[in-house]
Amino acid sequence: MSEPIVLPARLDGKELNALAPSLTAACTGGQLQLDASQVTHMGALAAQIFIAAARAQRAQGGTLEISAISDRASSQLGMMGLS
């Protein structure tokens, strides 16, 4: 397993545009870990990107794990039905 990708505090359009290429490049199978400990805002677009990355990982026999998720980000995912 490689080092986790540390996610920025705000996962909105601007930050996701910067994050998407590195996340896509990291989806090579194996175990991919995202560190969400600093996340204070996670919108629907972020959830959509993470679901796509998880599917890409699974298609290659790998996994994607979001670890250390903040209470606020967890609550936001819950409001979207993704807890």
Protein Blocks (a to p, Z undefined) as FASTA:
>chain_A
ZZdddddfbdcfklmmmmmmmmmmmmngjjddddfklpcbdcfklmmmmmmmmmmmmmno
pacddehiafklmmmmmmnopZZ
